[in-house]
Amino acid sequence: MDTAPLSAPTLHDASRALWLATLSLMAAFMQTQAPAHRYLLARRIARNFETLRTQDCFSADCRRRFGRLGSRWQAQADRLRPGEPVPPRWQQVMRRLLGI
């Protein structure tokens, strides 16, 4: 039986765990069709990317990518916000093509 004390998780470990959790949320977003659930998932994903963007344990390039991903997910959440009019199908296609 191992009785060695467990070491406390580091900020790097916690950040990596948040990154993995965010990937899981992204998979859940792709699998659900319920607009309210997709909205909540997109908001959480955007917040997670914002948190990851501020962590010094990632390289500057990686943090910039997290920032861009956070902006995209926030835009996705804004489009899914309850009460917002759903844009016509051609506008949705154009947004995807333009990456907004």
C-alpha positions as CSV (number, residue, x, y, z in Angstrom):
1,M,0.0,0.0,0.0
2,D,1.4,3.4,-1.0
3,T,1.3,5.9,1.8
4,A,3.1,8.7,0.0
5,P,1.3,12.0,0.2
6,L,-0.4,13.2,-2.9
7,S,1.1,16.4,-4.3
8,A,-1.2,19.3,-4.8
9,P,-2.1,20.0,-8.5
10,T,-0.2,22.8,-10.1
11,L,-1.7,25.6,-12.1
12,H,-0.4,23.9,-15.2
13,D,-2.3,20.7,-14.3
14,A,-5.5,22.7,-13.6
15,S,-5.2,24.6,-16.9
16,R,-4.6,21.3,-18.8
17,A,-7.7,19.8,-17.1
18,L,-9.7,22.9,-18.1
19,W,-8.6,22.5,-21.7
20,L,-9.7,18.9,-21.7
21,A,-13.0,19.8,-20.2
22,T,-13.5,22.5,-22.8
23,L,-12.9,19.9,-25.6
24,S,-15.6,17.7,-23.9
25,L,-18.0,20.6,-23.9
26,M,-17.3,21.2,-27.6
27,A,-18.1,17.6,-28.3
28,A,-21.4,17.9,-26.3
29,F,-22.2,21.1,-28.2
30,M,-21.9,19.2,-31.5
31,Q,-24.1,16.4,-30.3
32,T,-27.1,18.4,-28.9
33,Q,-29.7,20.1,-31.0
34,A,-31.6,21.8,-28.2
35,P,-31.1,25.6,-28.7
36,A,-31.1,26.4,-25.0
37,H,-28.5,23.8,-24.3
38,R,-26.3,24.9,-27.2
39,Y,-26.5,28.5,-26.0
40,L,-25.4,27.5,-22.4
41,L,-22.6,25.3,-23.7
42,A,-21.3,28.0,-26.1
43,R,-21.3,30.5,-23.2
44,R,-19.3,28.1,-21.0
45,I,-16.9,27.2,-23.8
46,A,-16.3,30.9,-24.5
47,R,-15.6,31.6,-20.7
48,N,-13.3,28.6,-20.5
49,F,-11.3,29.9,-23.5
50,E,-11.1,33.3,-21.9
51,T,-9.7,31.7,-18.7
52,L,-7.2,29.6,-20.7
53,R,-6.1,32.8,-22.6
54,T,-4.9,34.3,-19.4
55,Q,-2.8,31.4,-18.2
56,D,1.0,31.9,-18.4
57,C,1.7,28.2,-18.5
58,F,0.7,28.2,-22.2
59,S,2.8,29.8,-24.9
60,A,2.0,33.3,-26.1
61,D,0.9,31.8,-29.5
62,C,-1.3,29.3,-27.7
63,R,-2.9,32.0,-25.6
64,R,-3.6,34.1,-28.8
65,R,-5.4,31.0,-30.3
66,F,-7.4,30.6,-27.1
67,G,-8.4,34.3,-27.4
68,R,-9.6,33.8,-31.0
69,L,-11.5,30.7,-30.2
70,G,-13.1,32.4,-27.2
71,S,-14.2,35.2,-29.5
72,R,-15.7,32.8,-32.0
73,W,-17.6,30.8,-29.3
74,Q,-18.9,34.1,-27.8
75,A,-20.2,35.1,-31.2
76,Q,-21.8,31.6,-31.4
77,A,-23.4,32.1,-28.0
78,D,-24.7,35.6,-29.0
79,R,-26.3,34.1,-32.1
80,L,-28.0,31.4,-30.0
81,R,-29.2,33.8,-27.2
82,P,-32.8,33.1,-26.4
83,G,-35.1,35.7,-27.9
84,E,-32.7,36.6,-30.7
85,P,-34.2,36.3,-34.1
86,V,-32.8,33.3,-36.0
87,P,-31.1,34.6,-39.2
88,P,-32.3,33.3,-42.5
89,R,-30.4,30.2,-43.7
90,W,-28.3,32.1,-46.3
91,Q,-27.0,34.4,-43.7
92,Q,-26.0,31.5,-41.5
93,V,-24.1,30.0,-44.5
94,M,-22.4,33.3,-45.3
95,R,-21.3,33.6,-41.7
96,R,-19.7,30.2,-41.7
97,L,-18.0,30.9,-45.0
98,L,-16.6,34.2,-43.7
99,G,-15.7,32.7,-40.3
100,I,-17.8,35.2,-38.2
